[in-house]
Amino acid sequence: MENPIAARPMIYKEARECVDKINANLTNIRQLLLTLYERQGWDALGYRNWQECIKKELTKGTLLKKR
């Protein structure tokens, strides 16, 4: 069953609120990534380097997933 709210186009107010929420969450994500990097969380997870951690951990069902 299709969600009727998701099926209709957004009005300006809805779109603006959605973008604002995305931007707020991106700020949180940036901070979390910086913390993981600076505190060498990749090493604690058993990866050889930061790039390996990102490749393995942040491509599962995320925006970074290869399409």
ROSE-4610 file (N, C-alpha, C; in Angstrom, 1 decimal, always signed):
// ROSE-4610
residu = [M/M/M/E/E/E/N/N/N/P/P/P/I/I/I/A/A/A/A/A/A/R/R/R/P/P/P/M/M/M/I/I/I/Y/Y/Y/K/K/K/E/E/E/A/A/A/R/R/R/E/E/E/C/C/C/V/V/V/D/D/D/K/K/K/I/I/I/N/N/N/A/A/A/N/N/N/L/L/L/T/T/T/N/N/N/I/I/I/R/R/R/Q/Q/Q/L/L/L/L/L/L/L/L/L/T/T/T/L/L/L/Y/Y/Y/E/E/E/R/R/R/Q/Q/Q/G/G/G/W/W/W/D/D/D/A/A/A/L/L/L/G/G/G/Y/Y/Y/R/R/R/N/N/N/W/W/W/Q/Q/Q/E/E/E/C/C/C/I/I/I/K/K/K/K/K/K/E/E/E/L/L/L/T/T/T/K/K/K/G/G/G/T/T/T/L/L/L/L/L/L/K/K/K/K/K/K/R/R/R]
num = [1/1/1/2/2/2/3/3/3/4/4/4/5/5/5/6/6/6/7/7/7/8/8/8/9/9/9/10/10/10/11/11/11/12/12/12/13/13/13/14/14/14/15/15/15/16/16/16/17/17/17/18/18/18/19/19/19/20/20/20/21/21/21/22/22/22/23/23/23/24/24/24/25/25/25/26/26/26/27/27/27/28/28/28/29/29/29/30/30/30/31/31/31/32/32/32/33/33/33/34/34/34/35/35/35/36/36/36/37/37/37/38/38/38/39/39/39/40/40/40/41/41/41/42/42/42/43/43/43/44/44/44/45/45/45/46/46/46/47/47/47/48/48/48/49/49/49/50/50/50/51/51/51/52/52/52/53/53/53/54/54/54/55/55/55/56/56/56/57/57/57/58/58/58/59/59/59/60/60/60/61/61/61/62/62/62/63/63/63/64/64/64/65/65/65/66/66/66/67/67/67]
x = [+0.8/+0.0/+0.9/+0.6/+1.4/+1.0/+2.0/+1.7/+1.2/+0.0/-0.6/+0.2/+0.8/+1.5/+2.8/+3.5/+4.7/+4.5/+3.3/+3.0/+2.7/+2.3/+2.0/+3.2/+3.3/+4.5/+4.4/+5.6/+5.7/+5.3/+4.8/+4.6/+5.9/+6.1/+7.4/+7.7/+6.7/+7.0/+7.5/+6.9/+7.3/+8.8/+9.0/+10.3/+11.4/+11.1/+12.1/+12.3/+11.3/+11.5/+12.3/+12.1/+12.8/+14.3/+14.6/+16.0/+16.7/+15.9/+16.5/+16.8/+16.0/+16.2/+17.4/+17.5/+18.7/+20.0/+20.0/+21.2/+21.5/+20.6/+20.8/+21.5/+20.9/+21.5/+22.9/+23.1/+24.5/+25.5/+25.1/+26.0/+26.3/+25.4/+25.6/+26.5/+26.2/+27.0/+28.5/+28.7/+30.0/+30.8/+30.1/+30.8/+31.1/+30.2/+30.4/+31.6/+31.6/+32.7/+34.0/+34.1/+35.3/+35.8/+34.8/+35.2/+35.7/+35.1/+35.6/+37.0/+37.2/+38.5/+39.6/+39.3/+40.3/+40.7/+39.7/+39.9/+40.3/+40.6/+41.0/+40.1/+38.8/+37.8/+38.0/+38.5/+38.7/+39.7/+40.7/+41.7/+41.0/+40.2/+39.4/+38.5/+38.0/+37.2/+38.0/+39.3/+40.1/+40.5/+40.3/+40.7/+42.2/+42.8/+44.2/+44.3/+43.2/+43.2/+41.8/+41.7/+40.5/+39.7/+40.4/+39.7/+39.0/+39.7/+39.2/+37.9/+37.9/+36.8/+35.6/+35.8/+34.7/+34.2/+35.0/+34.6/+33.7/+34.1/+33.4/+32.2/+32.3/+31.3/+30.2/+30.6/+29.6/+29.1/+29.1/+28.5/+27.3/+27.0/+25.9/+24.5/+23.8/+22.5/+22.5/+23.6/+23.7/+23.8/+23.9/+24.0/+25.3/+26.3/+27.6/+27.6/+26.5/+26.4/+26.5/+27.4/+27.5/+26.3/+25.9/+24.6/+24.9]
y = [-1.2/+0.0/+1.2/+2.2/+3.4/+4.4/+5.1/+6.2/+7.4/+7.8/+8.9/+10.2/+10.5/+11.7/+11.7/+10.5/+10.4/+10.5/+10.1/+10.0/+11.4/+12.4/+13.7/+14.6/+15.5/+16.4/+17.3/+17.7/+18.6/+20.0/+20.7/+22.2/+22.8/+24.1/+24.8/+24.6/+24.8/+24.6/+23.3/+22.2/+20.8/+20.6/+21.1/+20.9/+21.6/+22.9/+23.6/+22.9/+22.4/+21.7/+20.4/+19.7/+18.5/+18.8/+19.9/+20.3/+20.7/+21.4/+21.9/+20.7/+19.7/+18.5/+17.7/+17.6/+17.0/+17.7/+19.0/+19.8/+19.6/+19.6/+19.4/+18.1/+17.0/+15.7/+15.6/+16.3/+16.3/+16.8/+17.9/+18.5/+17.4/+16.7/+15.6/+14.5/+14.1/+13.1/+13.5/+14.8/+15.3/+15.2/+15.6/+15.5/+14.1/+13.2/+11.8/+11.2/+11.5/+11.1/+11.7/+12.9/+13.6/+12.9/+12.6/+11.9/+10.5/+9.8/+8.4/+8.5/+9.5/+9.7/+10.1/+11.2/+11.8/+10.8/+10.0/+9.1/+7.7/+7.6/+6.4/+5.2/+5.5/+4.5/+3.3/+3.7/+2.7/+1.6/+2.0/+1.1/+0.2/+0.8/+0.0/-1.0/-0.8/-1.7/-2.8/-2.6/-3.6/-3.4/-2.1/-1.8/-1.3/-1.5/-1.0/+0.5/+1.1/+2.5/+3.1/+4.4/+5.1/+4.8/+4.7/+4.5/+3.1/+2.1/+0.8/+0.7/+1.4/+1.5/+2.1/+3.3/+3.9/+3.0/+2.4/+1.5/+0.4/-0.2/-1.4/-1.0/+0.0/+0.3/+1.3/+2.2/+3.2/+3.0/+1.9/+1.6/+0.7/+0.2/-0.7/+0.0/+0.1/+0.7/+2.2/+2.9/+4.3/+5.1/+6.4/+7.2/+6.9/+6.4/+6.1/+4.8/+4.1/+2.8/+3.0/+2.1/+2.2/+1.7/+2.4/+2.1/+1.5]
z = [+0.0/+0.0/+0.0/-0.9/-1.0/+0.0/+0.6/+1.5/+0.8/+1.1/+0.3/+0.5/+1.6/+1.9/+1.0/+1.0/+0.2/-1.3/-1.7/-3.1/-3.8/-3.0/-3.6/-3.5/-4.4/-4.4/-3.2/-2.7/-1.5/-1.9/-0.9/-1.0/-0.5/-0.8/-0.4/+1.1/+2.0/+3.4/+3.8/+3.2/+3.5/+2.9/+1.7/+1.1/+2.0/+2.4/+3.2/+4.5/+5.2/+6.4/+6.2/+5.1/+4.8/+4.6/+3.8/+3.6/+4.9/+5.7/+7.0/+7.9/+7.9/+8.7/+8.2/+6.8/+6.2/+6.6/+6.5/+6.8/+8.3/+9.2/+10.6/+10.9/+10.2/+10.4/+9.8/+8.7/+8.1/+9.0/+9.8/+10.8/+11.8/+12.3/+13.2/+12.7/+11.4/+10.8/+10.6/+10.2/+10.1/+11.4/+12.5/+13.8/+14.2/+13.9/+14.3/+13.4/+12.2/+11.3/+11.8/+12.2/+12.6/+13.9/+14.8/+16.1/+15.8/+14.9/+14.6/+14.0/+13.1/+12.5/+13.6/+14.3/+15.2/+16.3/+16.8/+17.9/+17.4/+16.1/+15.5/+15.8/+15.6/+15.8/+14.8/+13.6/+12.6/+13.1/+13.9/+14.4/+15.5/+16.3/+17.3/+16.7/+15.5/+14.8/+14.0/+14.0/+13.4/+12.0/+11.5/+10.1/+10.1/+8.9/+8.7/+8.6/+8.1/+7.9/+7.8/+7.8/+7.8/+6.5/+5.4/+4.1/+4.1/+4.6/+4.7/+5.5/+6.7/+7.5/+6.8/+6.2/+5.4/+4.4/+3.6/+2.5/+3.0/+4.1/+4.7/+5.5/+6.3/+7.3/+6.8/+5.9/+5.5/+4.1/+3.6/+2.2/+2.3/+3.5/+3.7/+3.8/+2.7/+2.7/+3.0/+2.7/+3.0/+1.6/+1.8/+0.6/-0.2/+0.5/-0.1/-0.9/-0.8/-1.5/-3.0/-3.6/-5.0/-5.7/-6.7/-7.4/-8.8]
